[in-house]
Amino acid sequence: MSQSEMIVLTDVVLITAIVQRGAGDRVVQAAQEAGAQGATIFHARGTGVRQKRLGILGLTINAEKEVIYIVVPADQADLIFERIFVCAKMDTPGMGILWMTPLHKMATYVPHEIAARFGLHVEARK
């Protein structure tokens, strides 16, 4: 790739998951098994209802979280989203939150042969 070109991906989605500390690796593995190519995990600290006890079991929500970013093709996003939801047990109060954001434009290194195979858009840099 010459310095005057960049591969621009336009049909992609950012999946963001905030999960309990220690669950990040398991969630990323489930996403990769569903077709994701990789992820970024970083540590965070949450605020809000964590001091309150939830439900009849009196569960306390831990403030320590892991935030996961996964960029996926739009046509795979729903499947990966569902697998993350199930793996992270997000149907349980206090386990996390998950959302998808369409990306208008994304750029990263993609070898020319792969770009040609998938018909990816190449833009000239200014």
N, C-alpha and C positions, 0 to 999 in steps of 0.2 A: 504494500500500500504506500503510495507516495504521500508526501506531507501535505499535498493540496487536496486530498480526498478524505472523507470520513463516511463510514457506514452509518446510516440513520435507520433505526428501527421505529416503526410507527404503530404497529398492531400489537402492543404489549401492555401488560397490566402489572402494577406493583401491588403485591399482597403484603400486608403488614399484620403481624400477629404480636400481641403482648401476652406473654405467658408467665406462669410461675417460674421462679428461678430453678434451674435444673431440668426443665422440660424442653429447652431449646433444641438440644441435639436430637432428641426423639422426634420432635416436630419436623425438623429439617430432613431427617431420614425418611419420614412418611411422605413429605413433599417430593423428595427425590425419587422415591419409588413410584410416585404418581406422574413423574415426568419433568420436574424442576431440575435445572442444571446446577444450581448452587444457591447459596444464601449468605446473608450477612447477619450475624448475631451480635448484639451488644447489651450490656447490663444497664439497668435503669432502676429508679426508685419511684414507686407510685404513691399517690396520696388519695384520700377520699374515705371510703367506708371501711378501710382496713382495721380501724380501731373498733368498729362495731362487730358484734357477733351475728352471724347469719344462720338462719334456720334453726330447727329444733336440736341440731347437733352442737350448736354453739361454736361453729368454725370461725376462726380468726384468719383474715386474709393477710398474707405476708406482704410487706412493702417492697421487697426485693423482686425484681422482674427481669425478664429477658425480652428484648425487642428483636423481632426477626423481619428482615426485608427480603422478599423473593420477587424477582422480575421474571415473568413468564409470558409466553405467547397468549394472546387473548383467547384463542380456541382451546387452550388447556386450563385456563384460569378457574373455571367452575369446578372441575374435578379436583384440582390441587387444593382449592379453597375448602371443599367438603372434607377431604382427607385430613387437612390440618385441624378443622373443627372437631372431627371425631377423635383424632389422636390426642389433642390437647384437652379433651373432655370439657369443651366449652359449653355443654349443656348443663354443667354443674356451676352453681353460683360461686363467684370469686375466682374462677380458673383462668379468665383472661378475656381478651377482646380481639376481634379479627375483622379486617376490612380490606376492600380492593379499591384501587385508584387507577383509572385509565391514564396512561402516559401519552402525552401529545407527541413527544419526540424523545428518543434515547439514542445515545451514541456510545460505542465501545469498539474495541478491536475485534474485527471479524475477518478471517482470512478470505481473500478474493474468491477462492474456489467454493467456499461455503456460501458466500454472498451470491455468487452466480447461480448455485444450485437452488437456493431458496428465493431468488429474485429480489434480493434486498436492495433498497434504494441507496445510491451513492451520491453524496453531495460534495461539491467543491467548496473548500474553505476559503473564506475571504481574508 
